Amino acid sequence: MNFLRSLFTPRQQFRSFALLDSQGRCQAFQHRSAAPVGDGWVEIQEIRLNWLHQALPANARISPRGAVSGVQPILAT
């Protein structure tokens, strides 16, 4: 019965993060549901071990999630 229940419960979404040093080289990875606390962490598309101690490719980063406003600006006529 627990198996059937686990099939229909929502799964927790995990995100990938990389810790960058002052030169932009990757020092560590974390795979978690919330952003890590501290400076230097950026969200990335995926974790690749060959990025360790290397510069993180620009296309690996995910743009920061901003607050989405439901208010639209008024257009000038």
N, C-alpha and C positions, 0 to 999 in steps of 0.2 A: 504494500500500500504506500509506503514512503517513497518507493521508486516512482510510482505513478504521480504522486504529488510533486516530486522534484522535476518531472517533465514539464509541468505547467506553471511553476513559479518563475518569476522574472529573474534573470541572471544579472549579477552586478557587472557593470561596465568598467573595465580597467583601461587606463591610459598609460602611455610610455613617456618617461622623462629622462633627460640627460643633464648631468652636472658639468658645466663648462668652466674652465679656469679663465684667467685674465687674458690669455692669448686666443681663447675660443676653442681650445682643445677639450675633448670629452674626457672626463675623469671617472664618471660613474653613471650607472643606469638604475632606474627604478620603474617598476610596473605596478601601478596602484590606482585606486579609484579617485583619490583626491590629490591635488598638487602638493608636492613636498614643501616643507617650510624652509626658508632660507634663500639666500641670494645665489644666483648662478644656475638655477634650474630652468630648463626650457622644455616645452612639450614637443615631442617628436612623433613622426608617423609610425616608426617601428624601431626596434632595438637591433643593432648589428654590432657584433663584438669586434669586427675589424675597425670600428670607429674609435675604440679606446685609444687614448693618447694621440689621437689624430684630430685635425680640424673637422668639425661637423659640417657636412655638406649643407648648403643653403636650402636645398629642396627637401631636406629631412625635417625641417621645423614646421610646426603647425602654428598658424597665426593665433595670437592670443584671443581668447574668447572675451568679447566686450559685452557690456550690458545692451541688450536689444530693447530699444524704446518703441512703444506702440504709438507714439506721437509722431506724426509726419510734419515736416516744416511747411509753412504756407508759401505757396508759389506766388511770385510777383507777376502781376498782369500788365 
